[in-house]
């Protein structure tokens, strides 16, 4: 919504000072949200065991990925 207002105001000829202040405000809001998530965010997902790497297609014993990029592309195109 903010982006739509920002672009609309810039095309409507609203003063440059107001457009610049909107841009600065948006940057401050992004930084504020990042700080809030880092400070108060709680991870609710599962945890990895000591030997788990984090990717489902990674073979930790042999240390290589079991599927290639082509396999992933084929899976994505089959669904659509």
N, C-alpha and C positions, 0 to 999 in steps of 0.2 A: 504494500500500500504506500509506503514511504517512497519507494522508487517511482511509482506512478505519479505521485504528487510532485516529486523532484523534476521529473522529465516534463510534466505538464506545465509547471511553473516556468521552466527554462524556455519552452516553446511559446508560452503566453507573453513573454517579455517582462516578467517580474524582475525587479532590480537585481543587479549582480551581487550586491551585498547580501541580500536575502538568500540567494542561491548558494553563495559561498558559506554562509552560516549554516544552511541545511547540510551541506557537505561535511563541514567540521563537526556538526552535531552527530551525524551518522557515524563518523569515525570514533567519536567519544563513546557512543552507545555500543559499538562493536567491542571496544576494549573493555567497557564495563561488563558486558555480558560474558566475555571470556573470563574475566576475574571472578564473577559470580559462580560460573560453572566450576572453575578450578577450586574455588574456596569452599563452596557448599554442595557441589555435585557428589552424588553417591553412586558408585558403580554397582549395578544390580545383576550383572551377568555372572556366569560361572567362572571358576578359576581354572587355570591350567595346572596339570601335574608337573612334576619336576622335569620329566622327559618330553612333555608335549611342546611342540614348536609353535603352534597357533594356527596353522593352516591345515585344512582337512586333506588336501591333496599332497602333503609333504610326507615322505617316508623317512622317519627319523633314524631308522637303523642304517639305511643305505645312503642317507643324506642327499636325496634328490626329489624333485617334484614328480608325482606320478601322472599328472595330466599336463598336456602342452596348451599353449594359447589356442591352437587350432581346435583342440577338444572343447574348450570353453566356448569358442565361437560357434561350433557346431551345436552345442547344447542350447545356446541362446537362440539360434535360428530355427531349431526344431520346435520350440515353444510358440513361436509367432506365426 
